[in-house]
């Protein structure tokens, strides 16, 4: 199972295994990673699973859809590396992925 490291805004790290086919949001929720609210349950209808993907991993996480870009407009402190964790499906290629969490979710 691929390993993903979620780093909270305060620097706390949560290295967890996430099954292939689950989203990064599901991996965080299933492993009780604090800071991923996931209010819409993965429907890309909110921005409460906002994460930052380290630049070296961006090419492996796929492209943002138009809906994801729209939802990121509602995220606090969104930047170029921002993604919604519900929109990234885990593959074997994401083993070792590092994502960072914003100071707050909206």
KELOKOL-354472 format. One record per residue (C-alpha): residue number from 1; chain; x, y, z. Coordinates in Angstrom, 1 decimal. Layout:
N
<pt><num>NUM</num><cadena>A</cadena><px>X</px><py>Y</py><pz>Z</pz></pt>
...
% end
This chain:
106
<pt><num>1</num><cadena>A</cadena><px>0.0</px><py>0.0</py><pz>0.0</pz></pt>
<pt><num>2</num><cadena>A</cadena><px>1.3</px><py>3.5</py><pz>-0.9</pz></pt>
<pt><num>3</num><cadena>A</cadena><px>2.6</px><py>5.6</py><pz>2.0</pz></pt>
<pt><num>4</num><cadena>A</cadena><px>1.4</px><py>9.2</py><pz>2.2</pz></pt>
<pt><num>5</num><cadena>A</cadena><px>2.7</px><py>11.9</py><pz>4.6</pz></pt>
<pt><num>6</num><cadena>A</cadena><px>0.3</px><py>14.6</py><pz>5.7</pz></pt>
<pt><num>7</num><cadena>A</cadena><px>2.0</px><py>17.5</py><pz>7.4</pz></pt>
<pt><num>8</num><cadena>A</cadena><px>-0.1</px><py>19.8</py><pz>9.5</pz></pt>
<pt><num>9</num><cadena>A</cadena><px>0.5</px><py>23.6</py><pz>9.5</pz></pt>
<pt><num>10</num><cadena>A</cadena><px>2.2</px><py>23.2</py><pz>12.9</pz></pt>
<pt><num>11</num><cadena>A</cadena><px>4.7</px><py>20.7</py><pz>11.4</pz></pt>
<pt><num>12</num><cadena>A</cadena><px>3.2</px><py>17.6</py><pz>12.9</pz></pt>
<pt><num>13</num><cadena>A</cadena><px>3.6</px><py>14.7</py><pz>10.4</pz></pt>
<pt><num>14</num><cadena>A</cadena><px>1.2</px><py>11.8</py><pz>9.9</pz></pt>
<pt><num>15</num><cadena>A</cadena><px>2.7</px><py>9.0</py><pz>7.7</pz></pt>
<pt><num>16</num><cadena>A</cadena><px>-0.1</px><py>6.6</py><pz>6.8</pz></pt>
<pt><num>17</num><cadena>A</cadena><px>-0.8</px><py>3.9</py><pz>4.3</pz></pt>
<pt><num>18</num><cadena>A</cadena><px>-3.6</px><py>4.5</py><pz>1.8</pz></pt>
<pt><num>19</num><cadena>A</cadena><px>-5.1</px><py>1.9</py><pz>-0.3</pz></pt>
<pt><num>20</num><cadena>A</cadena><px>-4.9</px><py>2.2</py><pz>-4.1</pz></pt>
<pt><num>21</num><cadena>A</cadena><px>-8.1</px><py>3.7</py><pz>-5.5</pz></pt>
<pt><num>22</num><cadena>A</cadena><px>-9.0</px><py>5.7</py><pz>-2.4</pz></pt>
<pt><num>23</num><cadena>A</cadena><px>-8.7</px><py>9.5</py><pz>-2.5</pz></pt>
<pt><num>24</num><cadena>A</cadena><px>-6.2</px><py>11.4</py><pz>-0.4</pz></pt>
<pt><num>25</num><cadena>A</cadena><px>-9.1</px><py>12.8</py><pz>1.5</pz></pt>
<pt><num>26</num><cadena>A</cadena><px>-10.4</px><py>9.3</py><pz>2.3</pz></pt>
<pt><num>27</num><cadena>A</cadena><px>-6.9</px><py>8.3</py><pz>3.4</pz></pt>
<pt><num>28</num><cadena>A</cadena><px>-6.8</px><py>11.2</py><pz>5.8</pz></pt>
<pt><num>29</num><cadena>A</cadena><px>-10.2</px><py>10.7</py><pz>7.2</pz></pt>
<pt><num>30</num><cadena>A</cadena><px>-9.8</px><py>6.9</py><pz>7.5</pz></pt>
<pt><num>31</num><cadena>A</cadena><px>-6.5</px><py>7.5</py><pz>9.5</pz></pt>
<pt><num>32</num><cadena>A</cadena><px>-7.9</px><py>10.4</py><pz>11.6</pz></pt>
<pt><num>33</num><cadena>A</cadena><px>-5.5</px><py>12.9</py><pz>10.2</pz></pt>
<pt><num>34</num><cadena>A</cadena><px>-6.5</px><py>16.3</py><pz>11.8</pz></pt>
<pt><num>35</num><cadena>A</cadena><px>-7.0</px><py>19.2</py><pz>9.5</pz></pt>
<pt><num>36</num><cadena>A</cadena><px>-9.0</px><py>17.5</py><pz>6.7</pz></pt>
<pt><num>37</num><cadena>A</cadena><px>-12.7</px><py>18.3</py><pz>7.4</pz></pt>
<pt><num>38</num><cadena>A</cadena><px>-14.1</px><py>16.8</py><pz>4.2</pz></pt>
<pt><num>39</num><cadena>A</cadena><px>-17.6</px><py>18.4</py><pz>4.8</pz></pt>
<pt><num>40</num><cadena>A</cadena><px>-19.0</px><py>17.3</py><pz>1.4</pz></pt>
<pt><num>41</num><cadena>A</cadena><px>-17.7</px><py>13.7</py><pz>1.7</pz></pt>
<pt><num>42</num><cadena>A</cadena><px>-15.6</px><py>13.9</py><pz>-1.5</pz></pt>
<pt><num>43</num><cadena>A</cadena><px>-18.2</px><py>15.4</py><pz>-3.9</pz></pt>
<pt><num>44</num><cadena>A</cadena><px>-15.9</px><py>18.4</py><pz>-4.9</pz></pt>
<pt><num>45</num><cadena>A</cadena><px>-18.6</px><py>20.6</py><pz>-3.4</pz></pt>
<pt><num>46</num><cadena>A</cadena><px>-16.5</px><py>22.4</py><pz>-0.8</pz></pt>
<pt><num>47</num><cadena>A</cadena><px>-12.9</px><py>23.2</py><pz>-0.1</pz></pt>
<pt><num>48</num><cadena>A</cadena><px>-12.5</px><py>21.6</py><pz>3.3</pz></pt>
<pt><num>49</num><cadena>A</cadena><px>-10.0</px><py>19.0</py><pz>2.1</pz></pt>
<pt><num>50</num><cadena>A</cadena><px>-7.6</px><py>21.7</py><pz>0.8</pz></pt>
<pt><num>51</num><cadena>A</cadena><px>-4.0</px><py>20.5</py><pz>0.7</pz></pt>
<pt><num>52</num><cadena>A</cadena><px>-0.7</px><py>21.7</py><pz>-0.8</pz></pt>
<pt><num>53</num><cadena>A</cadena><px>1.1</px><py>19.1</py><pz>-3.0</pz></pt>
<pt><num>54</num><cadena>A</cadena><px>4.9</px><py>19.3</py><pz>-2.9</pz></pt>
<pt><num>55</num><cadena>A</cadena><px>6.0</px><py>20.5</py><pz>-6.4</pz></pt>
<pt><num>56</num><cadena>A</cadena><px>8.0</px><py>17.4</py><pz>-7.2</pz></pt>
<pt><num>57</num><cadena>A</cadena><px>4.7</px><py>15.3</py><pz>-6.9</pz></pt>
<pt><num>58</num><cadena>A</cadena><px>2.4</px><py>17.6</py><pz>-9.0</pz></pt>
<pt><num>59</num><cadena>A</cadena><px>2.9</px><py>15.8</py><pz>-12.2</pz></pt>
<pt><num>60</num><cadena>A</cadena><px>1.9</px><py>12.4</py><pz>-10.6</pz></pt>
<pt><num>61</num><cadena>A</cadena><px>-1.3</px><py>13.7</py><pz>-9.0</pz></pt>
<pt><num>62</num><cadena>A</cadena><px>-3.1</px><py>14.6</py><pz>-12.3</pz></pt>
<pt><num>63</num><cadena>A</cadena><px>-4.6</px><py>17.8</py><pz>-13.5</pz></pt>
<pt><num>64</num><cadena>A</cadena><px>-7.1</px><py>20.0</py><pz>-11.7</pz></pt>
<pt><num>65</num><cadena>A</cadena><px>-10.6</px><py>19.8</py><pz>-13.1</pz></pt>
<pt><num>66</num><cadena>A</cadena><px>-12.6</px><py>23.0</py><pz>-13.8</pz></pt>
<pt><num>67</num><cadena>A</cadena><px>-14.8</px><py>22.2</py><pz>-10.8</pz></pt>
<pt><num>68</num><cadena>A</cadena><px>-11.7</px><py>21.7</py><pz>-8.5</pz></pt>
<pt><num>69</num><cadena>A</cadena><px>-10.3</px><py>25.1</py><pz>-9.6</pz></pt>
<pt><num>70</num><cadena>A</cadena><px>-13.7</px><py>26.7</py><pz>-8.8</pz></pt>
<pt><num>71</num><cadena>A</cadena><px>-13.9</px><py>25.1</py><pz>-5.4</pz></pt>
<pt><num>72</num><cadena>A</cadena><px>-10.3</px><py>26.2</py><pz>-4.6</pz></pt>
<pt><num>73</num><cadena>A</cadena><px>-11.5</px><py>29.8</py><pz>-5.0</pz></pt>
<pt><num>74</num><cadena>A</cadena><px>-13.2</px><py>29.2</py><pz>-1.6</pz></pt>
<pt><num>75</num><cadena>A</cadena><px>-10.1</px><py>27.8</py><pz>0.1</pz></pt>
<pt><num>76</num><cadena>A</cadena><px>-8.1</px><py>30.0</py><pz>2.5</pz></pt>
<pt><num>77</num><cadena>A</cadena><px>-4.6</px><py>30.8</py><pz>1.3</pz></pt>
<pt><num>78</num><cadena>A</cadena><px>-4.9</px><py>28.8</py><pz>-2.0</pz></pt>
<pt><num>79</num><cadena>A</cadena><px>-1.8</px><py>28.9</py><pz>-4.2</pz></pt>
<pt><num>80</num><cadena>A</cadena><px>-0.5</px><py>27.2</py><pz>-7.3</pz></pt>
<pt><num>81</num><cadena>A</cadena><px>0.3</px><py>24.0</py><pz>-5.4</pz></pt>
<pt><num>82</num><cadena>A</cadena><px>-3.2</px><py>23.8</py><pz>-3.9</pz></pt>
<pt><num>83</num><cadena>A</cadena><px>-5.4</px><py>20.8</py><pz>-4.5</pz></pt>
<pt><num>84</num><cadena>A</cadena><px>-8.5</px><py>19.2</py><pz>-3.1</pz></pt>
<pt><num>85</num><cadena>A</cadena><px>-7.6</px><py>15.9</py><pz>-1.5</pz></pt>
<pt><num>86</num><cadena>A</cadena><px>-10.9</px><py>14.4</py><pz>-2.6</pz></pt>
<pt><num>87</num><cadena>A</cadena><px>-9.8</px><py>14.8</py><pz>-6.2</pz></pt>
<pt><num>88</num><cadena>A</cadena><px>-6.6</px><py>12.9</py><pz>-6.1</pz></pt>
<pt><num>89</num><cadena>A</cadena><px>-6.9</px><py>9.1</py><pz>-6.3</pz></pt>
<pt><num>90</num><cadena>A</cadena><px>-4.1</px><py>7.1</py><pz>-4.8</pz></pt>
<pt><num>91</num><cadena>A</cadena><px>-2.0</px><py>5.0</py><pz>-7.2</pz></pt>
<pt><num>92</num><cadena>A</cadena><px>1.2</px><py>3.0</py><pz>-6.6</pz></pt>
<pt><num>93</num><cadena>A</cadena><px>3.1</px><py>6.0</py><pz>-8.2</pz></pt>
<pt><num>94</num><cadena>A</cadena><px>2.1</px><py>8.1</py><pz>-5.2</pz></pt>
<pt><num>95</num><cadena>A</cadena><px>4.0</px><py>6.0</py><pz>-2.7</pz></pt>
<pt><num>96</num><cadena>A</cadena><px>6.0</px><py>8.5</py><pz>-0.6</pz></pt>
<pt><num>97</num><cadena>A</cadena><px>3.8</px><py>11.4</py><pz>-1.5</pz></pt>
<pt><num>98</num><cadena>A</cadena><px>4.1</px><py>14.4</py><pz>0.9</pz></pt>
<pt><num>99</num><cadena>A</cadena><px>1.2</px><py>16.9</py><pz>1.2</pz></pt>
<pt><num>100</num><cadena>A</cadena><px>0.9</px><py>19.9</py><pz>3.5</pz></pt>
<pt><num>101</num><cadena>A</cadena><px>-2.3</px><py>21.2</py><pz>5.2</pz></pt>
<pt><num>102</num><cadena>A</cadena><px>-3.3</px><py>24.8</py><pz>5.4</pz></pt>
<pt><num>103</num><cadena>A</cadena><px>-3.7</px><py>26.7</py><pz>8.7</pz></pt>
<pt><num>104</num><cadena>A</cadena><px>-7.5</px><py>26.3</py><pz>8.4</pz></pt>
<pt><num>105</num><cadena>A</cadena><px>-10.2</px><py>24.8</py><pz>6.2</pz></pt>
<pt><num>106</num><cadena>A</cadena><px>-13.3</px><py>26.7</py><pz>4.9</pz></pt>
% end
